[in-house]
Amino acid sequence: MVKKLYTIVFSFFIAACVDFGQTQTLWVKNIQGENIYVEVDGLKNAKHHKLAIIEHGLASNIHHAAVQSAKKAFLNNDYVVITFDARYSLGKGNNEVEKVRLSTFVEDMETVANWAKTQAFYSEPFAVSGHSLGGASVIEFAYKYPKQVNLLLPITPLISGRLWEKSCMENMTDFCRHWKQNGVYKYTDEQNHKTAIIPYYVVISCNDYDAYTLVKNIEAQTLLIAAENDIVINPNDVQQLSKKIMTAKTVTIKSSDHNFSNKKNQNDLYQAINSFLQ
């Protein structure tokens, strides 16, 4: 389901000066001329030879609470951390969310990882983490490139298209029936004041994806993170996935929804990842 690997044709730093204690911001352009916005934190940690790449979820961006909690934990454990806005997201890209597929998320992950290989801070194997659709993306990335990944941390990850639809229909019945019937729904990110048209086809396109099968090839130490009150990704499905990975641990964030909406949820997520990394 993943198209031909993107090739990076150029990148440039926006910041004129490099300070290893500051966030570096840049754009990476793929072979099709599309931009991916990237941030690099913790360059002062490069001497530790530890790298983490984190991907957000559907209709989201690098500022999502799950991404920021994970980034904080990795930085606290001496990692260089890369976060990025996927092309078809509500970040600093083109915001054409109607084009989003799991395959585009994987392609963007591959693009950023291959750009990282050209940088002085690069270290392999590295850690990957992702939230929701981004969680599915990093699972598929770890499946495709097992030698590159030593730590895998999916956060409330999509397990399969079938299970995503099942959870949606059971927990948000009217919404999901309406979404499926109309083919799209309009989503507004109140924080960023951006609106997206999200196609139901993104669910259908995930029918070719099944984490239960992919994890058989995964060698990385794995932490699977579920949310107790998640109505998007059934926490029991995440628990079942853990049983299929010999190297996996599972943590369920108590009283949390899918997006870790309050400070306690976010702190609990941070603590879970921080403990795993230590």
Backbone torsions as a table, in degrees:
resi	resn	phi	psi	omega
1	MET	NA	-11.9	179.7
2	VAL	-91.6	127.9	-179.7
3	LYS	-70.1	177.3	179.1
4	LYS	-55.0	136.0	-175.8
5	LEU	-55.7	131.1	177.8
6	TYR	-67.8	147.5	174.9
7	THR	-112.9	133.2	-179.5
8	ILE	-81.0	126.3	-178.6
9	VAL	-104.3	-21.9	170.3
10	PHE	-165.5	159.4	171.3
11	SER	-148.8	156.0	177.6
12	PHE	-151.1	147.9	177.9
13	PHE	-88.2	135.0	175.4
14	ILE	-74.3	-41.6	-179.3
15	ALA	-70.2	133.7	-179.2
16	ALA	-77.6	-30.8	-178.7
17	CYS	-115.6	146.0	-179.9
18	VAL	-102.8	119.5	174.1
19	ASP	-120.6	116.4	-174.5
20	PHE	-63.8	-10.5	178.0
21	GLY	-96.5	0.2	-176.4
22	GLN	-114.8	162.1	175.4
23	THR	-73.7	132.2	172.8
24	GLN	-100.5	134.4	-179.7
25	THR	-116.5	140.4	-177.2
26	LEU	-157.2	167.1	172.7
27	TRP	-116.2	135.6	173.0
28	VAL	-112.5	129.3	-178.3
29	LYS	-107.5	132.3	179.1
30	ASN	-89.7	179.4	-174.7
31	ILE	-64.1	-21.9	179.4
32	GLN	-89.5	4.0	176.4
33	GLY	82.6	13.6	179.9
34	GLU	-95.4	142.0	-176.4
35	ASN	-94.4	143.9	171.6
36	ILE	-123.4	124.0	179.3
37	TYR	-82.5	130.1	-173.9
38	VAL	-128.8	141.7	170.7
39	GLU	-122.7	139.7	178.2
40	VAL	-121.8	124.6	179.1
41	ASP	-120.9	155.7	173.3
42	GLY	76.2	28.4	-179.6
43	LEU	-61.4	-22.4	175.7
44	LYS	-65.4	-14.6	179.1
45	ASN	-89.0	0.7	-174.1
46	ALA	-56.0	-30.9	-179.2
47	LYS	-63.5	-18.7	179.3
48	HIS	-84.4	-9.9	177.3
49	HIS	56.5	47.9	176.9
50	LYS	-131.1	126.7	-176.6
51	LEU	-128.5	140.9	174.3
52	ALA	-132.4	139.3	175.6
53	ILE	-121.1	129.0	-174.2
54	ILE	-122.7	135.1	-179.8
55	GLU	-121.8	134.6	179.6
56	HIS	-76.8	-177.6	-178.2
57	GLY	-102.1	-168.2	-176.5
58	LEU	-61.8	135.2	177.4
59	ALA	51.0	45.5	-176.2
60	SER	-135.2	-161.4	-179.3
61	ASN	-165.1	-178.6	-174.6
62	ILE	-67.3	-12.9	-178.9
63	HIS	-87.7	0.3	179.6
64	HIS	-58.5	146.1	-176.1
65	ALA	-57.8	-38.5	-179.1
66	ALA	-66.3	-40.4	179.2
67	VAL	-65.6	-46.0	-177.1
68	GLN	-67.7	-36.7	177.4
69	SER	-65.1	-42.7	178.1
70	ALA	-65.4	-43.5	-180.0
71	LYS	-59.6	-44.1	179.8
72	LYS	-58.9	-42.2	-179.5
73	ALA	-66.0	-43.6	178.9
74	PHE	-64.2	-43.7	178.9
75	LEU	-61.3	-37.5	179.2
76	ASN	-66.1	-17.6	179.8
77	ASN	-112.3	29.3	169.5
78	ASP	68.7	33.4	176.3
79	TYR	-97.0	148.6	158.7
80	VAL	-81.1	132.2	-173.2
81	VAL	-122.3	127.8	174.8
82	ILE	-108.2	126.6	169.1
83	THR	-122.0	155.4	-178.1
84	PHE	-154.1	154.0	173.4
85	ASP	-92.8	115.5	176.4
86	ALA	-58.2	154.8	-176.0
87	ARG	-54.5	-51.0	-172.4
88	TYR	-101.0	69.6	-176.0
89	SER	-139.9	-173.0	176.7
90	LEU	-105.1	39.3	176.4
91	GLY	-101.9	-138.8	-177.7
92	LYS	-93.9	15.0	176.8
93	GLY	-87.6	-150.3	-175.6
94	ASN	-84.6	-8.1	175.8
95	ASN	64.5	17.5	178.6
96	GLU	-83.8	67.8	-173.5
97	VAL	-62.7	-23.7	179.4
98	GLU	-61.5	-16.3	179.2
99	LYS	-92.0	-1.9	-171.8
100	VAL	-69.2	140.5	172.7
101	ARG	-144.4	161.2	172.5
102	LEU	-58.0	-37.9	-179.2
103	SER	-61.2	-36.1	178.9
104	THR	-70.5	-32.3	176.5
105	PHE	-65.5	-42.6	179.0
106	VAL	-65.5	-42.2	178.3
107	GLU	-58.7	-42.7	179.8
108	ASP	-66.0	-38.4	176.5
109	MET	-61.6	-42.6	178.9
110	GLU	-64.9	-42.1	179.6
111	THR	-59.9	-48.1	-177.8
112	VAL	-66.7	-41.3	179.3
113	ALA	-63.1	-39.2	179.4
114	ASN	-72.4	-33.4	171.6
115	TRP	-62.8	-42.4	-178.1
116	ALA	-58.9	-32.4	-179.6
117	LYS	-60.9	-22.3	-178.3
118	THR	-88.7	-0.4	-174.2
119	GLN	-102.0	151.3	-177.2
120	ALA	-63.5	-28.0	-177.7
121	PHE	-81.4	-5.6	-172.2
122	TYR	-61.6	138.7	176.8
123	SER	-143.5	138.6	-178.4
124	GLU	-136.6	139.1	3.5
125	PRO	-73.9	160.5	-176.3
126	PHE	-129.3	173.5	-180.0
127	ALA	-96.5	145.2	173.5
128	VAL	-129.9	142.2	178.2
129	SER	-143.8	149.8	179.4
130	GLY	-159.3	151.9	-179.1
131	HIS	-105.2	130.8	171.7
132	SER	60.6	-114.6	176.2
133	LEU	-62.5	-34.5	174.0
134	GLY	-65.4	-29.8	175.1
135	GLY	-65.6	-41.3	175.2
136	ALA	-63.9	-39.1	-179.4
137	SER	-61.1	-44.9	-178.0
138	VAL	-73.7	-27.4	173.0
139	ILE	-63.6	-45.8	179.2
140	GLU	-66.2	-36.9	178.0
141	PHE	-63.0	-44.7	179.4
142	ALA	-64.8	-32.8	175.7
143	TYR	-66.5	-42.9	-176.6
144	LYS	-74.6	-33.2	-173.9
145	TYR	-128.9	63.5	-173.9
146	PRO	-61.3	-29.7	-179.0
147	LYS	-76.9	-17.8	-179.2
148	GLN	-86.2	-19.5	-170.7
149	VAL	-115.2	123.2	176.5
150	ASN	-108.0	-18.2	176.2
151	LEU	-134.2	133.1	-178.5
152	LEU	-127.4	121.4	-176.7
153	LEU	-130.8	79.3	175.6
154	PRO	-77.1	133.0	-177.9
155	ILE	-109.9	118.4	-173.0
156	THR	37.8	57.8	-171.9
157	PRO	-78.8	148.2	168.2
158	LEU	-62.4	129.1	-177.4
159	ILE	-94.9	-42.1	175.6
160	SER	-163.2	160.6	177.3
161	GLY	-61.9	-39.9	-179.1
162	ARG	-62.5	-44.9	-178.6
163	LEU	-72.2	-31.8	175.3
164	TRP	-62.3	-48.9	179.7
165	GLU	-63.5	-40.5	-179.9
166	LYS	-61.7	-46.8	179.5
167	SER	-64.1	-41.2	179.8
168	CYS	-62.8	-45.9	-177.8
169	MET	-68.0	-32.3	-179.3
170	GLU	-78.2	-36.8	-172.3
171	ASN	-100.9	-22.5	179.8
172	MET	-136.6	57.2	-167.7
173	THR	-54.8	-55.1	-177.0
174	ASP	-62.7	-44.4	-180.0
175	PHE	-60.3	-47.8	-175.3
176	CYS	-69.8	-37.8	176.5
177	ARG	-63.2	-41.6	179.0
178	HIS	-65.8	-42.5	179.1
179	TRP	-61.0	-46.2	-178.4
180	LYS	-66.6	-40.9	-178.8
181	GLN	-66.0	-43.3	-177.3
182	ASN	-82.5	-22.0	180.0
183	GLY	87.9	-17.1	180.0
184	VAL	-148.7	161.5	164.8
185	TYR	-141.8	152.9	-177.4
186	LYS	-95.1	123.0	-178.1
187	TYR	-116.8	136.5	177.7
188	THR	-119.4	125.3	174.1
189	ASP	-87.9	103.8	-174.0
190	GLU	-65.1	-33.2	-177.7
191	GLN	-66.1	-41.5	-177.7
192	ASN	-100.4	-3.2	-180.0
193	HIS	56.9	41.3	177.3
194	LYS	-119.8	147.7	-179.1
195	THR	-120.2	142.6	-179.6
196	ALA	-133.3	147.9	170.7
197	ILE	-99.2	114.4	-175.7
198	ILE	-103.9	119.0	-176.8
199	PRO	-81.3	144.3	174.8
200	TYR	-67.5	-18.9	-179.2
201	TYR	-62.4	-23.4	177.2
202	VAL	-62.7	-31.8	175.6
203	VAL	-72.0	-48.8	-178.6
204	ILE	-59.6	-40.2	-178.1
205	SER	-65.3	-19.1	178.7
206	CYS	-82.9	-0.6	178.1
207	ASN	-64.0	-20.9	177.4
208	ASP	-84.4	-3.7	-175.9
209	TYR	-107.8	131.2	178.1
210	ASP	-145.4	104.1	-177.6
211	ALA	-62.1	-30.2	179.6
212	TYR	-58.0	-33.0	178.4
213	THR	-83.0	-42.8	-175.4
214	LEU	-63.2	-35.7	-172.5
215	VAL	-67.6	-13.1	178.6
216	LYS	-62.9	-22.4	-178.1
217	ASN	-100.4	1.1	-173.9
218	ILE	-87.7	128.0	-178.9
219	GLU	-105.5	-13.5	-173.8
220	ALA	-69.7	147.1	168.1
221	GLN	-61.7	132.2	-168.6
222	THR	-126.9	135.8	169.3
223	LEU	-119.2	114.2	176.3
224	LEU	-97.0	129.9	-176.1
225	ILE	-117.4	121.9	177.3
226	ALA	-110.1	163.4	176.2
227	ALA	-119.3	128.1	-171.4
228	GLU	-57.0	-40.0	-175.9
229	ASN	-105.2	27.3	-178.0
230	ASP	-73.0	122.6	176.9
231	ILE	-105.4	1.6	177.0
232	VAL	-95.3	-51.6	176.7
233	ILE	-115.4	115.2	-178.1
234	ASN	-61.8	121.6	-178.9
235	PRO	-59.8	-27.3	177.3
236	ASN	-67.1	-32.1	177.0
237	ASP	-66.2	-37.4	177.5
238	VAL	-66.0	-40.5	177.6
239	GLN	-62.2	-40.8	179.5
240	GLN	-65.6	-36.7	178.1
241	LEU	-63.2	-39.0	-179.6
242	SER	-58.4	-33.6	-178.5
243	LYS	-68.1	-17.7	-177.5
244	LYS	-94.8	-1.2	179.5
245	ILE	-117.7	114.6	-176.4
246	MET	-61.7	-30.8	-175.5
247	THR	-95.4	11.5	-170.8
248	ALA	-94.5	146.0	166.6
249	LYS	-120.3	153.6	178.8
250	THR	-126.5	137.5	174.0
251	VAL	-126.5	133.9	174.6
252	THR	-109.7	121.7	179.9
253	ILE	-79.8	114.6	-174.9
254	LYS	-65.9	141.9	174.2
255	SER	57.4	24.8	-179.1
256	SER	-106.8	146.2	171.7
257	ASP	-89.8	-174.9	-175.8
258	HIS	-61.1	-32.2	-172.4
259	ASN	-104.7	8.1	177.1
260	PHE	52.9	60.7	-165.3
261	SER	-72.6	-25.0	-178.1
262	ASN	-114.5	168.0	-174.4
263	LYS	-61.5	-37.2	178.8
264	LYS	-64.0	-45.3	177.0
265	ASN	-57.1	-45.2	-178.6
266	GLN	-65.4	-40.5	177.8
267	ASN	-67.0	-39.2	177.7
268	ASP	-63.9	-39.4	176.7
269	LEU	-63.4	-46.7	177.0
270	TYR	-56.8	-47.5	-177.7
271	GLN	-62.4	-38.4	-179.9
272	ALA	-64.0	-44.5	-179.5
273	ILE	-71.1	-42.2	179.8
274	ASN	-59.5	-43.8	178.7
275	SER	-63.5	-40.3	178.5
276	PHE	-63.1	-42.6	-177.8
277	LEU	-70.1	-25.8	179.5
278	GLN	-82.9	NA	NA
